Amino acid sequence: MTRRMAAILALDAAGYTARMAADRDATLAALRRVFRDVVRPGIAAEDGRVVKLTGDGALAEFPSAAGAVLAAAAIQRALSDDPVRLRAGVHVGDVTMEGGDVFGDAVNIAARLEAAAPEGGVLVSRAAADMAGGGLDVTLEPRGALRLKGVPRPLESLAVALDGARRDAAVADLSAAQEVRFAVSADGTRLAWAAFGEGPTLVKAPNFIQSLDGDLETLQGAYLLDLARHRRVVRFDQRGNGLSDRRPGRLSFEAFVDDLEAVFDAAGVERAPVFGLSQGASIAVAFAARRPERVSGLVLVGGFAKGYAVRDEPRHAELLAALDAMSRVGWDDPYPSMRDHQARLIAPGAAEQDLRDYAEHIRLAIDGDEFERFRGVLAQIDVTGILPQVRCPALVLHAAGERLHPPSQGRALAAGIADARFVRLDSPNHVPVRYDPAWPVALREIDAFLAEVERSSP
């Protein structure tokens, strides 16, 4: 027996038992083809060795973690349109070699990761990702800590984003092709707006930090692209942000609601559902109360009924006030700046590079002094008195673990609107992150809600 460090790739065919029951000969023939034409060549291309085939799976070892990750990604990409679907797990650690076979915790953990992976997906342990380094030609997205059978402690894992390059290219094309237009609010403030996607219209209320110039390539872009799969999404830069007037004379909650109405008019929207994130939820509520004939439904994510300065939560108010003060004096600091800290509060479950990119987007989207003015207005928001005036249905979603606005604020929104439903998301993120396991859950709820709103609208 010999011991050494190795990277282990575990593969398994999804739905094997059901396929065997339906057609044993065809299933075996398909698996033989996949292992012969795809799996073995993919492993060999990264200097790996097939340790054994298990009928419905395979175990391979590699001299490097990077090789194991790249092989797994190549195999899954090659099978993206194949009826045979594999799951893959990658871990690295000490293994024991005996008679050509391999044993040890690295093998067991790779197999547990494989079992937890989605069909066609790859889960990689944090240890393997760290050893693979940052030069991989694949994107790794955090999946949080997993509790795996037989593993005493939660294991931090990441998923290979197999569509990452294609999605990045689509985002870049969309950003370059978008037509930015301008609406004029009631007080003359110019507001940059744009629309993308096809289908029924969904208007996005403005949230705190926003810029059409690059927002699709940040954390915000991920959920916007998903929302626009089946509909036309109209969005705009809030006054003081992005391509809109950066030094508006008037900065108030009422002005934010005026701005939403101005964009409805400019985009030719008579009636539509409104998506509100963070303080955009409060703005959407106020507009629905003001113009009930124009709002067919509300989707409110991470919203709040009361700003932090008027809540009955003195400790939370004190914390956010301190963060605001630090942001004011450290806005333009180099990394790590207070903007980086703000980004981490907004999406603590996001990948490190995504957080760095988002912090830079924040710097470009709003100036430090305007940030201070905005926070002063947002802290005083209170829509509790107008919630009963909202006549349309509402879907209220709130992350259970977010720290900017506690779930009690989301529940207050839902409790105050007559036809509202509250959905708790198992997530720490204030801004939806595409690779957050809670986001597909939220997206299904949103799609179902909007489909019902669209069916019910005249």
N, C-alpha and C positions, 0 to 999 in steps of 0.2 A: 504494500500500500504506500502511496505517496500523497503528500498534501501540497496544495498550491493555491494561489489566487486565480480565480477565473470568473468570467462573466457568463451567466447562464441565460439561455433563451428557452422558454417553455411554450409550446404551441399545442392547441387542442381544437378539434373540429366542433363547431357549435351545432346543436341539434342532431348529434350523431345517432343517438338511440332511436329517435323518431324516424330518421331517414332509413336506418337499418330495418326498422319494422315495416316501413312502406315498401322498400325495394332493396334488399340486401346486396344483390349482385351489382346493381347500378351504383350504389353508394360506395362499395369497395373499389369499383373501377374508377370512380371519380376521385377518391382519395389517393389511389395509386398514381393517377395522372398529376394531381396537385403536388404530391411529394416528389415525384420524379422531375416534373417540368418547372416547378416554381420553388419549392422549399429547399431541396438539396442545392440547386444552383445559387439561390439567394444566400444560403449559409456559406457556401464555398467562396463566393465573391468577397466576403469580408473575413476570409481566413479562419472560418469556423469549422467545427467538426460535429457531425451528427453522432451523438452518443448512442441514441436508440430511437426506434420508432415504436409507438405503442398502439398501433391499430388506428386509433382516431387522433393521434397526436405525435409530437416529436420533442426530443430534448437535445439541445446543442450547447457546446461550450465554445467560448471565444477567448483569445488572448487579451482582448481589450473590451471595455464597456462600450466604447464608441462603435466597434464592429457589431456587437450584439444589437444595439439600438438601430443602426443603419440597416442591418439585415432584416430585422423585424418590420421596419417601415417599408423596405423594398418588397418584401413578401406580401404585405397587406395591400400595398398599392397595386401589385400585379393581380391580386385577386378581387379588386374592387367591383368588377362586373361578373365575377364567377359565382355560380350557384353554391359552391363550397365556401363556407365562411369560417374563418379561424379566429381564435382569440390568442393573444400573445402577452407574455409577462417576461420582464428582464430584471435580474438582480445580479449583484456581484459580491463575492466573498470567498472565504476559505472553502475548498472542496477536497474530498478524499477520492483518489483514483484507485480503482481495483479492477483488474481484468478488463480494462476498456470501459467500465462503467464509472459513474460519478455519483458521489453522495455528499450530503451536508446541508447545512441551513440555507446556503445560497440556492440549492436545487429546490428545497421545500418552499422557500419564499417566492421564487420565480413561478412555481406552479400555482401558489395561492394568488399571486398577482394575475396570472393568466385566467384563473377562474373568475376573478372579479372584473376582468376587462369586458367591454361590450363586444358584440359580434363585429368582426372586422377591425377591432381596435387593439392598441398596444398600451399596456401600463408599465411604467418604469419606476423602480424605487428611487428615492432621493439619492441614496448612496451610488447607484449606477449612473444617475444623471450627473452627479458631481464629478465622478471619475471620467465620464465621457467628455466633460469640458464644454465650453461655450462655442466651439467651432463647428458643431454639427450642422449638416445641411437639412435639419428638420427642426420644427418648432415643438417645444415641450411646454405643455400647459398644466398648471397645478390642479390636482384633484383632491388635495387635502389629505388628512390622515385616515387611513383605512384600518378597520379592525379585521384582521385576517385569522381564519381558523388555525389554531396551533401556534400562532405568533403571539407572545405574551404582551407586547406593547403595540399601540397603533403605529402604523408604518406610513410615513409620508410618501405620496406617490405623485407621478406626473403622467400625462397622456401624450402620445405622439399625435400632433395635429396633422393628419394625413392630407387634408385639403388646404393646409396653411398657405402654400405658395400660390395655389389657384385663387384662393380667397383674397390674398394680398393684391394679386394682379387685378382682380375684379374691382376691389376697393379703389385702387389707384386710377383705373379707367373711369369709374363712376365719379370720383372727386374731380378729375380733369374735365369731364364732360358736363358737369352740372351747370345750370344757368342760374346765376344769382341775380335776383331782382330786388327792387326796393319798394317798400310800403311807407306811407307817411302816417304817423300816429296823430292823435287829436291835437297835440301841442306842437306839431311840426317835426318831431324827432323822426329821422330816417331809420328804417329797419330793414336789414338784409334778410331775404327769405329765399328758399329754394324748395323744389319738390322733386321727388324721384319715386320710381316704382309705378305700377299700373294696377288699377282696380278701384274699389271704393276708397274714398278719401279718409285719412286719419290725420288730424292736426295735432302736432306736438306743441304743448305749451312751453314757454321758455323756462329753462332752469338756470341756476346761478352762473355757472361758467360754461360758455358756449361760443364756438366760432365755426361758421360754415367752412372756413379755410382750414381744412385738416381734421375736422371732427370725425369724419368717417374712418379715419385711420387710427383713432384712439379707442379707449375703452367704450366711449359712447357709441362709436360707429358699429360695434358688434351687435348691439341690440337693435339699433336703427335698421340695419340691413335685414335682420330677421323679421322685423315688423313690416318691412316693405316687400316681403316675398309675394304677397297676394293683394297688396293695396298701394295706393298712392299716399306717400307720407309727405306732409307739408311741415317744414320746420323753419325756425328763424333765430337769428341772434338777438338776444335781449338787449335793450338799450344799455349802452356802456360796455358791451361785449363785442368781440369779433369784428365783423364788417359793418355792424350798425354804428350809429353815432356814439363815439367813445366818451364824449363829455356832455351828456344830456343835462340841460338845465334843471329838469324835474326828475326826481328819483323818489318814487312812492309806489306803494302797492296798487293804488288806483291806476297809476300810469302803466303798470305791468298789465293790468286787465285791459286797459285801452289798447295797448300794443297788440294783444291777442286778437281783439276785434278788428284792428286795422289790417292784420295779416289775413284773417278770414275774408275781408272785403277784397283785398288785393289779389288773393288767389282764386277769387270767384267761388268761394265755398258758401253755399246758403245754409247747409245743415250738415253736421258731421260729428262723429265721436271725437273726444279730445284725450290725448295721452299726456299725463302730467307726472313728472319725476321730481322728487324733492319739493322745493317751493313751487315748482310747476303744478303740483297737485292743488295747492291752495289757490293759485291763479285760475286753474281750470274750474274749480268749485265756484269761485266768485263770478266767472264768466257765465257758467251754467245757471247761476242764480239770477244774474243780470239779464241774460238773453236766452231764456229756456227754449225758445223756438228754434235756436240755432245749434243746440247741443243735443245729440241723440244718445250719448252715453259717455261715461267717464272711466278711464283706466288710470288709477292712481297708484304709483309705485314709490315707496319710501317717503310718503308725504307726511305732512303734519298739519294739525288744526291750529296749533299755537307755536309762535316762534319761541326760541329758548328764553328770551328775557321776560316773557309773560306766562311761562309755565309754572306749575307748582312743583318744580324740581330744582331747588336752589343749587344743589351740588352739580348737576348737569349744566345749568346756566353758568356757574362759575368756571367750569372746565372750558366750555366753548368760548367764553369771554377771554380767558387767558390765551387760548389758541389764536383768537383774533388779534390780540395785542402782539403776540409774537410774530404773527404773519405780517402785520403792518411794518415792523422794523426789519424783518428778514426776508421780504418778498423777493428781492433780486439777488439774494445770496447764492453762491455756487453750491453744487451738490455736496452734502445733503442740506437742502434749504427747507424753509417752512412749507414751501409748495410741495416738496417731496413728502413731508409729513401729512399735509392735507390730502394728497393723493392716496397715501396709505390708509388714512381714516375712511376715505370714500370707498376704497376697494381693497381691503386688507388681504383678500384671497387672490388677488391678481398676481401675475408673473412679474418678476423684478423689472424686466425691461419694459413691460407695459406700464408699470408705475413711473419709471423714469420718463418715458415718452409722454405720459399724461401730465406729469409735473411741468414739462416744457410747454405742452399745449396750454396749460393754465396760465403760464407766464405770458404767452402770446395773445391769449384770449382777453385778458383783463389786466389793467394796470393796478399797482398796489394801492394807490389812493382810492381808486374806484372800488376796489375790493372792500376797503374799510367802509365806504359809504353804503355799499350793498348790504354788508353784514348788519349795519345799523338798522336798515329798513326791514330785513328779513327777521331779525330778532323780535320785532314788534308785531309781526303778523298774527292775526286772530280771526279765523273764519267760523268759529263755533256758532256765532249768532245767525249766520246765513245758511248753514248746512240744511236746516229744515226747508229752505226755499228751493232746493235742488229737486227737480221733478223727474229727471231721467235716471235710468239704472246706472249703477256704479260698481266697478270691480276694484277692490282695494287690496293691494299686495304689499307685504312688508317683511323684510328680512328679520328673523328672530334675533340675530346676533349683531346687528349693526349698532354703531355707537354714536352716529350723528343725531339721529332722531329715533328714540326708543319705540318699540312696537306699540306702546300705549297710545302714541300719537296716531298711528295708522288705525287702531281700533276706535279712537275717538272720531275719526273721519267716517268710518263705516257706521258707527252707532248713530251719528247725526243725520245721515242721509236715509230717507225712507226705504228706497229700493237699492240697498247696497249689500254686497257680500264681501267678507273678509277672508283672505287667504294668507296663512302664515308660511313663509319660505324658510327652509332650513339653510341659512346662509349668513355670513358676516358682512356681506357687501351691500353698500348703499346704492351704488350704481350697478346695474346688472352686468355681469361679466359672462361672455358667451360660453366659456368653458367651466363656469360654476355649475355643479350638478343640479342646482336649484333652478337655473335658467330654463332648461327644457320644460320643467314643471310649470314655471310661470308662463312660458310662451304658449303651452297648450291651453292654459286657463284663459289667456288673453285672446287667442284665436277663437276659442269656443264662444267667449263673451261677445266679441265683435261680430262673429257670424250671426248670433242671435239678434244683436242690435240691428244689423243690416237687414235681416229678414223682417224685423218688426217695423222698420222705418217706412214711411209712406213713399 
